[in-house]
């Protein structure tokens, strides 16, 4: 008889303790549920709008009156040494070619592989931006998404051209009011927790951009 009373007492007590533990885990967002202690995020800040600027021709300036044909030229040996030092600096290296020519006399003062072509950097960004806006329109958005491969236990971040990969975007500053890579990580982690996944490997999918790194 005492055993039946003890069992009858322990079962409701176990259920209450279990429910209370689940409620605590739910409030900490460890398990699925509607209870939470997280502070709700406010709406993202509005995207900063910049007023349009009317294009106008830049005023031209003739440099010839500013030049003194009688001025002494710098020592070409010194200029060549400075140019070579720039090339020898490990922070630049072979990515830098140098050409220094006197505008009046045409004399070459320094030449470090000046005839060799280089892959342009920031100048190509202008052409890319013009092409993207022309093809997609100024209101188009580029997304960064994540995929999960359960067999490999791997989350892949799929690059889609999104440049707003700041740490977080919920506060409206780091990613100009948009979601950042930190927000994406939080969403992925929450989704994986719902599936009982607590540890994954992270990879990057850059197949949309097959050109050289």
N, C-alpha and C positions, 0 to 999 in steps of 0.2 A: 504493500500500500504506500509506504514511504517512497519507494522507487517511482511509482506512478506520479505521486505529487511532485517529486523532484524533476522528473522529465517534463511534466506539464508546466512547471515554473521556468525551466531552462529554455524551452523552445520559444516562448514569447520574448524572453530576455535576449536570446540570440538574435531573433528577428529585429528587435528594437535597436540593438547595438549595430547589427549589420546595416540597417537602414540609415542609422545615424552616421556610420562610417562612409556610406555611399554619398550621403548628402554633403559631408565635408569634402570628399573628393570631387563631387560635382561643383561645389562652390569654388574649388581651386582649379577648375577646368581640366582636371585630370581624366575624368570620365564624361561621357555624353550626358546632357541634362540641361534643364532651364535655369538652374541656380548658378549664380556667379558672383564673385567679389570684385571682378575687374571693373575698372572705371570705364563707362561707355565712351567711345571715341566720338568727337564731334564731327560735323561735316568738314571735308577738306576745304582748304582756302581756295578761293577762286583763282583761276590761272591769270597771271599778270598780263594785262593787255597793254601793248605799247602803241601809241598813236602812229599812224602812217606818216612817212616822210616823202615829200615830193622830190623826185629826182631832178637834179640840176647839174649843169656842166661846171666842173671845177675850174676856177680861174687859173690860167696858165701864167708861168713866170719864166722869163728867159734867164738862163744861168750865165750866158756869156759875159754880160757886163759885170758879173760878180767875180770873174776870174782874172787873175793877173798873169799875163803871159811871161812877165819878167821874173816871176817868183821861182825860187830854186826848187828843183825836184828833190824829193827824199831819196836817200841812197837805196837803189834797187836791192842791194845785198841785205840791207836791214829789213826792208819790206818783205823780201822773200823769206827771211828768217822768221819773221812774225807769222807769215802765212803758214810756213811749215810747222811752226810750234802749235798753231791751231789744229793742223791735221794730226800732229803727234799726240795731242791731248786725248786720253782714253775716253773722255766724255763725248768726243766728236768722231775721231777716227776717220775711216775711209768714207763715211757718209758726207763728208764736207770736201768740196772742191773750191779753189780760190782763184780769182782772176782780178788783178788790180792794174788798171790802165790809165795813164794820164789823158784827160779829156782833150787837152789842147794839142799836145804833140803826138798822141797815139802810142807813146812808148809804153811797153809792158814792164811794170815794176815788180810784179809777182805772178807766178803761174804754178799752181799745184794741181795738176791733172785737170786744167780748166776745160779741155776739150771733151772730157768724159761726161756722159750723161748721167743724171741722177734721177731716181724715182721721186717725183714731187710729193710733198706732204699736204700742208694746209691748203695749198692752191686747189688741189683736187676736191677738197671738201666743198668748195663753192660750186663747182660743176655738179657734184653729187647732189647737193641741196637743191639746186635749180631743177635737176632732172626729177628728183623725188616729188617736189612740190608741183611740177608741171604734170607728172603722171598721176599722182594720188590726190592732189588738192591740198590746200593749206590746213584743212580740218581733219586730215587723216591721222590716225593714231597707230603706233607700232607697239606690239605687245611682247612681253617676255613671259613665257609659260613654263611649267614644270610637268614632267611626266614621270610615272613610277613603274618600274619593271620589277614585279614581284619575284620572278625567277632569279634575277641577279641581285635583288635587294638593293636597287639603285634608283636614285632620283636624278633625272637629267634636266638641267636648265637649258631650254631651247632658245637660243638667241634669235630675235626677230627684228633687230635694228633699234630697239628701245634704248635710248641713251640716258633715261632718267633712272639710273641704277644707284641712287643714293641709299644710305643705310635704311632709312624709313621715310615714309611719306605722310603718315597719319597726322603729324603735327603741322603740315602745310608749309614747311620751310625747306627741309632737306631735299625734297623732290618736287618742289614748286606745286604743292598741293596734290600731287598724284601719288599713287602707291610706289614704294621703293622695294629694293630687293629684300630688305628686312621684313616688310609686310608679306611678300611672297613666301618667305621662309616660314613665317607664322602660320599662313594659310595651309601650306603643305604639311607642317608638323601637326596641326589640328586634324587634318584629313587622315593622316596616317595613324594617329592615335585612335581614331574611330575604328580603324581596321586592326587595331592591336599591334601596330608596328612601332617600335621604339628606337630602332637604330637602322641607318641606311648609309650607303655610299653615295657620294655626289659626283656627277659627271657633267660635262658641258657638250651640248650639241650645236656645233657651228656649221652644219651642213648647208645652211642657207647662204653661206658666204664662202664659196670654194676657192677664192683667190689666195695668193701667198700671204702668210701671216705678217 
